[in-house]
Amino acid sequence: MVGPCPAFSADSDSRTSSGENFEKILAPLQTLHDDLVRIEAKLDSFANAKWEYKIIVPNVLGKSELDPYEPNLAPYGKEGWELITYSPDVGYILKRRVVSGSGK
């Protein structure tokens, strides 16, 4: 026969012990819940992402800092820009995600 549940017993030591057991069981579940909430928020931000675009036209006459044959796009990468494509007619087309709250 199964005895009474220790959580409802009159013994205060067993209640404290039982409460600690519940905390041990619930703590990982709370952590998992918090992780899932963060993941859901990230997925939502990706699904509703807004982008800004930049077109960089290298100057073949040498009046621009950007060399048309060996461009240094690293500074743009450090600012979060990624190269989408290059067209000799248009130039370098870059994009980056607009961070919410930045007002961009």
C-alpha positions in Angstrom: 0.0 0.0 0.0 1.2 3.5 -0.8 1.7 5.8 2.1 0.6 9.4 2.4 2.2 12.0 0.2 5.1 13.6 2.1 4.1 17.1 0.9 0.8 16.9 2.9 2.2 15.2 6.0 2.1 17.0 9.3 5.9 16.7 9.7 7.4 20.1 8.8 10.8 18.6 8.0 9.3 16.3 5.4 7.4 19.3 3.9 10.6 21.3 3.6 12.4 18.3 2.1 9.5 17.8 -0.3 9.5 21.5 -1.3 13.2 21.3 -2.1 12.5 18.3 -4.2 9.8 20.2 -6.2 12.3 23.0 -6.7 14.9 20.6 -8.0 12.3 19.2 -10.4 10.9 22.5 -11.5 14.2 24.4 -11.9 15.2 22.7 -15.1 11.7 23.0 -16.5 11.7 26.7 -15.8 15.1 27.0 -17.5 13.8 25.1 -20.5 10.7 27.4 -20.7 12.9 30.5 -20.5 15.1 29.1 -23.3 12.0 28.3 -25.5 10.7 31.9 -25.0 14.1 33.3 -26.1 14.2 31.0 -29.1 10.6 32.0 -30.1 11.5 35.7 -29.9 14.6 35.2 -32.1 12.6 33.2 -34.7 10.0 35.9 -34.7 12.6 38.5 -35.3 14.0 36.5 -38.2 10.6 35.9 -39.7 9.8 39.6 -39.6 13.2 40.9 -40.4 13.6 44.3 -42.1 16.6 45.0 -44.2 18.4 48.1 -45.4 20.4 48.2 -48.6 23.5 50.0 -49.8 24.9 50.3 -53.3 28.6 51.1 -53.6 29.8 52.3 -57.0 33.5 52.0 -57.3 35.0 54.9 -59.2 37.1 53.6 -62.1 38.8 57.0 -62.5 40.5 56.6 -59.1 38.6 59.3 -57.2 37.1 56.8 -54.8 38.8 55.0 -51.9 37.3 51.7 -53.2 39.5 50.0 -55.8 37.3 48.5 -58.4 39.6 45.5 -58.9 40.4 44.8 -55.2 37.8 46.3 -53.1 38.2 46.4 -49.3 34.8 45.7 -48.1 35.9 44.6 -44.6 34.9 47.9 -42.9 31.4 47.4 -44.2 31.4 43.8 -42.9 32.3 45.1 -39.4 29.3 47.4 -39.6 27.1 44.4 -40.3 26.8 44.7 -44.0 26.9 41.6 -46.2 27.6 41.5 -49.9 24.6 40.4 -51.9 26.0 40.7 -55.4 28.3 42.6 -57.7 27.4 44.0 -61.1 29.9 46.0 -63.2 26.9 48.2 -64.3 25.7 48.9 -60.8 28.5 48.2 -58.3 28.4 46.3 -55.0 25.0 45.7 -53.4 25.1 45.2 -49.7 22.4 44.5 -47.1 22.1 44.4 -43.3 19.3 43.6 -40.9 17.6 46.6 -39.3 17.8 46.2 -35.5 14.5 47.0 -33.9 14.5 50.2 -31.9 17.5 51.6 -33.8 15.2 54.0 -35.8 16.8 53.1 -39.1 
